[in-house]
Amino acid sequence: DVLAEALSAATPPPPELAVALAAELAARLRAQAPRPSAGILVPSSRGSVEPVERVFVDDAPWRRQREIVTLHPGVSSDDGRLLGCRSLRERLASECEDGEAVAVPNRGGHDAIGWLRRCLQNLGEDLSLSLARHADAMGAKKVALFLQEDGWGAECVLDARASRLQGAALFFCIDRELATQDVERMQRLLVCDDADAERNGIFGEVLTAMYSYSDCPQLLINGRLHFLDLTGEFVRRRGDGVPCRSFVVDRVRQNFPDTFAPFETPGLAEYPTVFRLPLRTTRSELGERQVPQHLRDEMRRAAAVSDKVLLFARHLRSLEFRDGPTLIASHAAEPRDPAGLAAFFEALPSDPQGWQDRAPASHLSGITITSAGEVSDEVSEWVVSVVAGLPCGCTAETSTPRPASLAPMG
């Protein structure tokens, strides 16, 4: 109380003394002394002494605003927060938030991290190929996977903790624009116990694949930037049970240019949906560190066989792999009878019940695959026979309730 009274005296102390008093008061509070009953005043960068509620820690110096009162530079940011100053960075981040975004809190205590860890143990094929298959199931015609190892600036970011997201990353880009409801659905999969039936579906598998690479996938769609911060270690408010925090892109670009810089990578603008997966830099609750070279090797293995994915795809016609600006491989499929192939898929029942007592359906299709990349350019002709139906000995009641999908057999 004596220190607080000295700071709030009728004749304010000179700046040097005010800084010393504030530092001593912070030290006492750090040692568990009770907070002063009459409130706290702190020295500001203007040379005045102000109520702590009006003063901000200047942790976003690139966006200083004339009307904002900031803490005197002689008082450390940690001391300022302990005394009760608010964060300028947090204020700017709040102004960037999408006020219309639907937040889905974890009220049921669902152990999403435990669920993801169990799913990650069962992953089989190269995950980059898995992402391509899932994009086809979501209706995408064009998919690109970019590995960017170069880092970006880590100062002008939404949250100091988010600086760890500015390193190497995998971009997963699709030409189908996801809807706001899709983001809500992904949140619900992460936090709601009643979503168990959906977790084996497409979005559940996409989330599993993304979290295998990253602890905080980012999603850019519809002028909004979403952070799926499941562990709460990057941008999520402390104590907040909502796994997704959403921001308006124009405001982020203005207030936190380093955060948005990765999404200005050449080649991304043509895709309405961009997932960015910052590679895990250390072991975490969700998995091991992701080494860029290991992912680079995986992408080259996947690129060598990914043309076959297009043979059995319903929608997907183009698939591209890049290592920075270098093209690893691109594949484009051109069915000889695209209208007939589309009609065949449209006629398929949408769930197992529709196949009950129904003979398998089949379609014979010619497909041209044009490939380019590091090794050589190639054009190959294929004849693909697609047979769709319930597996032998399986009934609609025993089939998993999920949309029909195709996979090569034999």
C-alpha positions as CSV (number, residue, x, y, z in Angstrom):
1,D,0.0,0.0,0.0
2,V,2.9,2.4,0.8
3,L,4.4,1.9,-2.7
4,A,1.0,2.3,-4.3
5,E,0.4,5.5,-2.4
6,A,3.7,6.9,-3.4
7,L,2.8,6.3,-7.1
8,S,-0.6,8.0,-6.6
9,A,0.6,11.0,-4.7
10,A,-1.0,14.4,-5.5
11,T,2.4,15.4,-6.9
12,P,3.4,12.5,-9.2
13,P,6.9,11.2,-8.7
14,P,9.5,11.9,-11.4
15,P,9.7,9.2,-14.1
16,E,12.8,7.6,-12.8
17,L,11.4,7.2,-9.3
18,A,8.0,6.0,-10.6
19,V,9.8,3.3,-12.6
20,A,11.7,2.2,-9.5
21,L,8.5,2.2,-7.4
22,A,6.6,0.1,-10.0
23,A,9.5,-2.4,-10.2
24,E,9.6,-2.8,-6.4
25,L,5.8,-3.1,-6.2
26,A,5.9,-5.9,-8.9
27,A,8.6,-7.7,-6.9
28,R,6.4,-7.6,-3.8
29,L,3.4,-9.0,-5.7
30,R,5.6,-11.7,-7.2
31,A,6.5,-12.6,-3.7
32,Q,2.8,-13.1,-2.9
33,A,2.2,-9.8,-1.2
34,P,-1.5,-8.7,-1.2
35,R,-2.5,-6.3,-3.9
36,P,-3.0,-2.6,-2.8
37,S,-6.5,-1.9,-1.7
38,A,-6.7,1.5,-3.4
39,G,-5.7,0.4,-6.9
40,I,-2.4,0.8,-8.8
41,L,-0.9,3.5,-10.9
42,V,2.0,2.9,-13.2
43,P,4.4,5.2,-15.1
44,S,3.6,5.6,-18.8
45,S,5.7,6.2,-21.9
46,R,4.3,9.8,-21.9
47,G,6.0,10.6,-18.6
48,S,2.8,10.6,-16.7
49,V,1.5,8.2,-14.0
50,E,-1.8,6.5,-15.0
51,P,-4.3,4.0,-13.5
52,V,-3.1,0.5,-14.5
53,E,-6.4,-0.2,-16.3
54,R,-5.6,2.5,-18.9
55,V,-2.1,1.4,-19.6
56,F,-1.0,-1.2,-22.2
57,V,2.1,-3.3,-22.3
58,D,3.8,-2.3,-25.6
59,D,4.2,-5.8,-27.0
60,A,3.1,-4.7,-30.5
61,P,5.5,-1.8,-31.3
62,W,4.9,-2.1,-35.0
63,R,1.3,-1.0,-34.5
64,R,1.7,1.8,-32.0
65,Q,-1.4,4.0,-31.8
66,R,-1.3,7.6,-30.7
67,E,-4.4,7.3,-28.5
68,I,-3.1,4.3,-26.7
69,V,-1.2,4.8,-23.4
70,T,1.7,2.4,-23.1
71,L,3.9,1.4,-20.2
72,H,7.1,3.2,-19.6
73,P,10.0,1.3,-21.3
74,G,11.9,1.2,-18.0
75,V,9.3,-1.2,-16.6
76,S,9.5,-4.7,-18.0
77,S,6.6,-6.3,-19.8
78,D,6.4,-9.1,-17.2
79,D,6.2,-6.5,-14.4
80,G,3.6,-4.6,-16.2
81,R,1.4,-7.6,-16.7
82,L,1.8,-8.5,-13.0
83,L,0.8,-5.0,-12.0
84,G,-2.4,-5.3,-14.2
85,C,-1.5,-3.7,-17.5
86,R,-3.3,-5.2,-20.5
87,S,-1.5,-6.4,-23.6
88,L,-1.6,-4.3,-26.7
89,R,-1.1,-7.4,-28.9
90,E,-4.1,-9.1,-27.3
91,R,-6.2,-6.0,-27.9
92,L,-5.3,-5.9,-31.5
93,A,-5.9,-9.7,-31.8
94,S,-9.3,-9.3,-30.3
95,E,-10.1,-6.5,-32.9
96,C,-9.1,-9.0,-35.6
97,E,-11.4,-11.7,-34.5
98,D,-14.4,-12.8,-36.5
99,G,-17.4,-11.7,-34.4
100,E,-19.7,-13.9,-36.5
101,A,-17.7,-17.1,-36.1
102,V,-19.5,-19.9,-34.2
103,A,-17.4,-21.2,-31.3
104,V,-18.0,-24.8,-30.2
105,P,-16.7,-25.2,-26.6
106,N,-15.7,-28.5,-25.0
107,R,-18.4,-28.8,-22.4
108,G,-18.5,-32.6,-22.3
109,G,-14.9,-33.1,-21.3
110,H,-14.2,-35.0,-24.5
111,D,-10.6,-36.2,-24.6
112,A,-9.9,-35.1,-28.2
113,I,-6.1,-35.4,-27.7
114,G,-6.5,-39.0,-26.6
115,W,-8.8,-39.8,-29.6
116,L,-6.3,-38.3,-32.0
117,R,-3.4,-40.2,-30.5
118,R,-5.3,-43.5,-30.9
119,C,-6.1,-42.6,-34.5
120,L,-2.5,-41.6,-35.3
121,Q,-1.3,-45.0,-34.2
122,N,-3.4,-46.6,-36.9
123,L,-2.4,-44.5,-39.9
124,G,-1.1,-46.5,-42.8
125,E,-0.4,-45.0,-46.2
126,D,1.7,-41.9,-46.9
127,L,-0.4,-39.1,-45.4
128,S,0.0,-36.8,-48.4
129,L,-1.8,-39.5,-50.5
130,S,-4.4,-39.8,-47.8
131,L,-5.1,-36.0,-48.0
132,A,-5.5,-36.3,-51.8
133,R,-8.1,-39.0,-51.4
134,H,-10.0,-37.1,-48.8
135,A,-10.0,-34.0,-51.0
136,D,-11.7,-36.1,-53.7
137,A,-14.3,-37.2,-51.2
138,M,-14.9,-33.5,-50.4
139,G,-15.6,-32.8,-54.1
140,A,-12.2,-31.2,-55.1
141,K,-11.1,-31.3,-58.7
142,K,-7.7,-29.9,-58.1
143,V,-5.3,-30.5,-55.2
144,A,-1.8,-29.1,-54.5
145,L,0.6,-30.1,-51.7
146,F,3.5,-27.5,-51.1
147,L,6.3,-28.0,-48.7
148,Q,7.8,-24.6,-47.6
149,E,10.9,-25.0,-45.4
150,D,11.9,-21.3,-45.4
151,G,10.6,-19.5,-42.2
152,W,8.8,-16.2,-42.0
153,G,9.1,-13.3,-39.6
154,A,8.1,-14.2,-36.1
155,E,7.7,-10.7,-34.4
156,C,4.4,-9.3,-35.9
157,V,2.3,-12.3,-35.0
158,L,-1.1,-12.7,-33.3
159,D,0.3,-14.1,-30.1
160,A,3.9,-14.4,-28.9
161,R,3.3,-18.2,-28.6
162,A,2.4,-18.3,-32.3
163,S,6.0,-17.5,-33.3
164,R,6.5,-21.3,-33.3
165,L,4.1,-21.5,-36.2
166,Q,6.3,-19.4,-38.5
167,G,8.7,-22.2,-39.6
168,A,8.5,-25.0,-42.1
169,A,5.0,-26.0,-43.2
170,L,3.0,-28.2,-45.5
171,F,0.3,-26.5,-47.5
172,F,-2.7,-28.6,-48.5
173,C,-4.7,-26.6,-51.2
174,I,-8.0,-27.6,-52.8
175,D,-10.1,-25.8,-55.4
176,R,-13.4,-26.5,-53.5
177,E,-14.4,-23.7,-51.2
178,L,-15.3,-25.1,-47.8
179,A,-18.3,-23.6,-46.0
180,T,-18.5,-22.0,-42.6
181,Q,-20.5,-25.1,-41.5
182,D,-17.5,-27.3,-42.4
183,V,-15.4,-25.4,-39.9
184,E,-18.1,-25.8,-37.3
185,R,-18.2,-29.5,-38.0
186,M,-14.5,-29.9,-37.6
187,Q,-14.7,-28.1,-34.2
188,R,-17.6,-30.4,-33.2
189,L,-15.5,-33.4,-34.1
190,L,-12.8,-32.2,-31.7
191,V,-14.9,-31.4,-28.7
192,C,-18.3,-33.1,-28.6
193,D,-18.9,-36.6,-27.4
194,D,-22.0,-36.9,-29.5
195,A,-19.9,-36.6,-32.6
196,D,-18.4,-40.1,-32.3
197,A,-20.5,-41.4,-35.2
198,E,-18.9,-38.8,-37.5
199,R,-15.3,-39.2,-36.4
200,N,-14.7,-42.1,-38.8
201,G,-16.0,-40.0,-41.7
202,I,-14.1,-37.7,-44.1
203,F,-13.6,-34.7,-41.9
204,G,-12.4,-37.0,-39.0
205,E,-9.8,-38.6,-41.3
206,V,-8.7,-35.2,-42.6
207,L,-8.2,-33.9,-39.1
208,T,-6.2,-37.0,-38.1
209,A,-3.9,-36.6,-41.1
210,M,-3.4,-32.9,-40.4
211,Y,-2.6,-33.3,-36.7
212,S,-0.1,-36.0,-37.6
213,Y,2.1,-33.2,-39.0
214,S,1.1,-30.2,-36.9
215,D,-0.1,-29.3,-33.5
216,C,-2.0,-26.2,-34.8
217,P,-3.4,-26.5,-38.4
218,Q,-4.5,-23.3,-40.0
219,L,-7.3,-22.9,-42.5
220,L,-7.8,-20.0,-44.9
221,I,-11.2,-19.7,-46.5
222,N,-13.8,-17.1,-47.2
223,G,-11.7,-14.2,-46.0
224,R,-11.2,-15.9,-42.6
225,L,-8.1,-17.4,-41.0
226,H,-8.9,-20.2,-38.6
227,F,-6.5,-21.7,-36.1
228,L,-7.4,-25.3,-34.9
229,D,-5.4,-24.9,-31.7
230,L,-6.4,-28.1,-30.0
231,T,-3.7,-28.1,-27.3
232,G,-4.2,-24.4,-26.5
233,E,-0.5,-23.6,-26.8
234,F,-0.5,-21.1,-29.7
235,V,-3.4,-18.6,-30.0
236,R,-6.2,-19.9,-27.8
237,R,-7.0,-17.9,-24.8
238,R,-5.8,-19.5,-21.6
239,G,-8.6,-21.4,-20.0
240,D,-10.8,-21.2,-23.1
241,G,-12.3,-24.6,-24.1
242,V,-13.0,-23.6,-27.7
243,P,-10.4,-25.3,-30.0
244,C,-10.8,-22.9,-32.9
245,R,-10.0,-19.2,-33.0
246,S,-11.1,-17.3,-36.2
247,F,-9.8,-14.0,-37.5
248,V,-10.8,-11.6,-40.4
249,V,-8.0,-11.8,-43.0
250,D,-7.9,-8.0,-43.9
251,R,-7.5,-7.1,-40.2
252,V,-4.8,-9.8,-39.7
253,R,-2.9,-8.6,-42.8
254,Q,-2.9,-5.0,-41.4
255,N,-2.2,-5.7,-37.7
256,F,-0.1,-8.9,-37.9
257,P,1.7,-9.0,-41.2
258,D,4.0,-11.8,-40.2
259,T,1.1,-14.1,-39.3
260,F,-0.4,-13.7,-42.8
261,A,2.9,-13.7,-44.8
262,P,3.0,-17.5,-45.3
263,F,-0.4,-17.3,-47.1
264,E,1.1,-14.9,-49.7
265,T,3.3,-17.7,-51.0
266,P,3.2,-17.7,-54.8
267,G,0.7,-20.2,-56.2
268,L,-1.7,-20.2,-53.3
269,A,-4.1,-17.5,-54.5
270,E,-5.8,-19.7,-57.0
271,Y,-7.1,-22.0,-54.3
272,P,-10.2,-21.0,-52.3
273,T,-9.3,-23.4,-49.5
274,V,-5.8,-23.5,-48.1
275,F,-4.8,-25.6,-45.1
276,R,-1.4,-24.7,-43.7
277,L,0.2,-27.3,-41.4
278,P,3.2,-25.8,-39.5
279,L,5.5,-28.8,-38.9
280,R,5.8,-29.9,-35.3
281,T,9.2,-28.7,-34.1
282,T,9.4,-30.7,-30.9
283,R,7.7,-33.7,-29.4
284,S,4.3,-32.9,-28.0
285,E,1.1,-34.6,-26.7
286,L,0.1,-35.3,-30.3
287,G,3.3,-36.8,-31.7
288,E,7.0,-36.7,-32.6
289,R,8.9,-33.8,-34.2
290,Q,8.3,-33.5,-37.9
291,V,11.6,-33.2,-39.9
292,P,11.2,-31.4,-43.2
293,Q,13.5,-33.8,-45.0
294,H,11.4,-36.8,-43.9
295,L,8.3,-35.1,-45.3
296,R,10.2,-34.2,-48.5
297,D,11.0,-37.9,-48.9
298,E,7.4,-38.9,-48.2
299,M,6.1,-36.4,-50.8
300,R,8.5,-37.8,-53.5
301,R,7.3,-41.3,-52.8
302,A,3.7,-40.2,-53.0
303,A,4.3,-38.2,-56.1
304,A,5.7,-41.2,-57.9
305,V,2.5,-43.2,-57.5
306,S,-0.1,-40.5,-57.1
307,D,-1.2,-40.7,-60.7
308,K,-3.0,-43.9,-59.7
309,V,-5.1,-41.9,-57.2
310,L,-6.7,-40.1,-60.2
311,L,-7.7,-43.4,-61.8
312,F,-10.2,-44.1,-59.1
313,A,-11.2,-40.6,-58.2
314,R,-14.8,-39.4,-58.5
315,H,-14.0,-35.7,-58.7
316,L,-10.2,-35.2,-58.6
317,R,-8.6,-34.4,-62.0
318,S,-5.3,-32.7,-61.0
319,L,-2.7,-33.4,-58.4
320,E,0.5,-31.4,-57.8
321,F,3.5,-31.8,-55.4
322,R,6.0,-28.9,-54.9
323,D,9.1,-28.5,-52.7
324,G,9.3,-24.8,-52.4
325,P,9.3,-23.4,-56.0
326,T,10.4,-26.8,-57.4
327,L,7.8,-29.0,-59.0
328,I,8.2,-32.6,-57.8
329,A,5.4,-33.9,-60.0
330,S,2.1,-33.0,-61.4
331,H,-0.6,-35.3,-62.8
332,A,-3.7,-34.5,-64.8
333,A,-6.5,-37.0,-65.7
334,E,-8.8,-36.6,-68.6
335,P,-11.6,-39.2,-68.9
336,R,-12.7,-40.0,-72.4
337,D,-16.3,-39.9,-71.4
338,P,-16.5,-37.5,-68.4
339,A,-20.3,-37.1,-68.7
340,G,-20.8,-40.9,-68.6
341,L,-18.4,-41.3,-65.6
342,A,-20.2,-38.5,-63.7
343,A,-23.6,-40.1,-64.5
344,F,-22.4,-43.4,-63.1
345,F,-21.3,-41.9,-59.8
346,E,-24.5,-39.9,-59.5
347,A,-26.6,-43.0,-59.9
348,L,-24.8,-44.8,-57.0
349,P,-26.8,-45.1,-53.7
350,S,-25.5,-42.7,-51.1
351,D,-25.6,-45.1,-48.2
352,P,-25.4,-48.9,-47.6
353,Q,-29.2,-49.2,-47.2
354,G,-29.6,-48.3,-50.9
355,W,-27.5,-51.3,-51.9
356,Q,-29.6,-53.9,-50.1
357,D,-30.9,-56.5,-52.6
358,R,-29.2,-54.6,-55.4
359,A,-26.7,-56.0,-57.9
360,P,-23.3,-54.3,-58.1
361,A,-23.0,-51.5,-60.6
362,S,-20.1,-51.3,-63.0
363,H,-18.6,-48.8,-65.5
364,L,-15.8,-49.1,-68.0
365,S,-13.8,-45.9,-68.5
366,G,-10.8,-44.8,-70.6
367,I,-8.6,-42.2,-68.9
368,T,-5.5,-40.3,-70.1
369,I,-3.0,-39.3,-67.4
370,T,-0.5,-36.5,-68.3
371,S,2.4,-36.3,-65.9
372,A,5.3,-33.9,-65.5
373,G,8.0,-33.4,-62.9
374,E,11.6,-33.9,-61.9
375,V,12.2,-37.2,-63.7
376,S,10.4,-36.9,-67.0
377,D,7.2,-36.0,-68.7
378,E,4.8,-38.8,-69.6
379,V,1.4,-39.5,-71.1
380,S,-0.3,-42.8,-70.3
381,E,-3.5,-44.4,-71.4
382,W,-5.6,-46.5,-69.0
383,V,-8.8,-48.5,-69.1
384,V,-10.4,-48.6,-65.6
385,S,-13.2,-50.9,-64.6
386,V,-15.2,-49.7,-61.6
387,V,-17.5,-52.1,-59.8
388,A,-19.5,-50.7,-56.9
389,G,-21.6,-52.7,-54.4
390,L,-21.7,-54.2,-50.9
391,P,-18.7,-56.4,-50.2
392,C,-19.4,-60.1,-50.5
393,G,-21.2,-61.5,-47.4
394,C,-21.9,-57.9,-46.0
395,T,-25.3,-56.5,-45.4
396,A,-26.5,-52.9,-45.1
397,E,-27.0,-53.4,-41.4
398,T,-23.3,-54.4,-40.8
399,S,-21.8,-51.8,-43.1
400,T,-20.3,-48.6,-41.6
401,P,-22.8,-45.7,-42.0
402,R,-20.7,-43.4,-44.2
403,P,-20.9,-42.1,-47.8
404,A,-20.0,-44.5,-50.5
405,S,-16.3,-44.2,-51.6
406,L,-14.0,-46.1,-54.0
407,A,-10.6,-47.7,-53.6
408,P,-8.7,-49.9,-56.0
409,M,-9.1,-53.6,-55.5
410,G,-6.7,-56.1,-57.0
